[in-house]
């Protein structure tokens, strides 16, 4: 059975909030690391998450809903990126990478929850593509974390 329009809008808005949290988290990380390769990686993924949020906002508008604009304010939604500011204040590169990896863990859990819904054919490829990209980022962060 297909998810109803209101539930779908709520699910997509939750993903928008996660993408905005990730965007801000990656930007904060980029601002606080010295390694050029890592700085570039974080900046690229911050921009990618902004793009993901925009794509999801377009889907919400197409459904006649009002898209979320900012990051999450709901404790139930997503806490993975909220520690990044505390970590960067005095954290090592390893700690920053580890915190970003935890943020991606939370994003993946939320995307998996949404993908379990019976999404309409126009929405499913967007969410699947974003999930795949987040999974790749998570794997790359884990590699960096293990190498540190």
N, C-alpha and C positions, 0 to 999 in steps of 0.2 A: 504494500500500500504506500502510495506516495505521501511524503511529508506535506502538511498543509502550508499554505503561503506564509502565514504568520510565524510558524515554527521555522520555516526555511529562512526567513528574514532574520529571525533571532539567531539562528546558527551562523549565518553569514556575518552578521554584525559582531558576533563573538570572535570570528576569525579575523575580522578587520581590526578589532581591538588588539588581538594577539600580534598581528603584523605591525601595528603601530608601536606596541611595546618592543618588539624585536628591532624595528627601525631605530628607535631611540637607544636601545641597549647596545646595538652594534655601533652606533655613532659615538656613544659614550666610550666604548671600548677603543674605537679608532683614535679618539682624542687623547687616550692615556697610554698607548703603547708606542714604543720607539722603533721597533723593527719595521722597516718599510714594507716588507711583504705582508706582514700581519695587518698593518695599518690599511694597506690597499684592500686586503680581503674584507676587513670589517667595514670599510667605506662602501665597497661594492655590495655587500649584503644589506647594509642599511638602505641603499638605494633600491635594491631588489625588493625589500619588504615594503617600501613605499609604493612601488609598482604593484605588488600583490594586493595591498590595501585598496589601491585605485581600481584594480580589476574587480575586486569583490564589491566595492561601492557601486560600480556600474551594474553589476548583477542585481544588487538590492534595488537600485533605481528602476531597473527593467521590471522588477516584480511589483513596483508601485510603493516601495517602502522608503523609509528615511535611513540612509546609511550612517553608521557610527563614524565619528570624525576622529576621536582621540584614542588613547590607550585605555586599558581596562581600569575600571574603578571597582569592579566586583571581585571580592576575595575568592569566590567560588570559581571564577573564570580562569585566572592565570596569575600565578605568583612567580613564575620562573625568572623573570627579568628584573624584579624589584630589588634584588640585592646587588646589582651591578654597580650602582653608585657607591655603595659602601665598600665594595671590593677595590674599585679603582683608586679610591682615596689613598690607600697605602699598599695596594696589592701588587704582587709581582705579575709579570706577563703570564706565568703559569696560572695564577689565581684568576686573572681576567679571562683567559681562554676557558678555564674550567667553569666559570660562572656563565659564560656564553653558551657553553655546551649544555648546562643545566636549563638555560632558557629555551634552547632548542628541544630539549626533552619535553618540556611543558607544551611547546607548540605542537610537537608531533602527537602527543596524547589528545589534544583538542582537535586536530585535523582528523585523527583516526576516529574519534567519536562522531564527527560530522560525516565522514565517509561511510559510516555504518547506516546512515539514514538512506532512504530511497530517494536520492537526489534526482531532479529532473535532468534530461539529456543535455540541456544547454548549460547547466551549472556543474555537472559532474566532471567534465574535462578540465575546467578551470581549477577546481579544488584538488583534483588528482595531480595535475601538473605542479601546483604549488607544494603539495605534500612531498612529491618526489624531489623537488629542489631543496626543501627544508631537510629532508633525509640526507641528501648529499652534503649539505652544509654541516649537519650534525656529525657525519662520518669524518669530514675533514677536520673539524674541531677536535674530535676524539683522537685523531692521528697526531695533531699538534700537542694535545694534552699528554699523550703517551710519550712523545718525543722529548718533552720538556724535563 
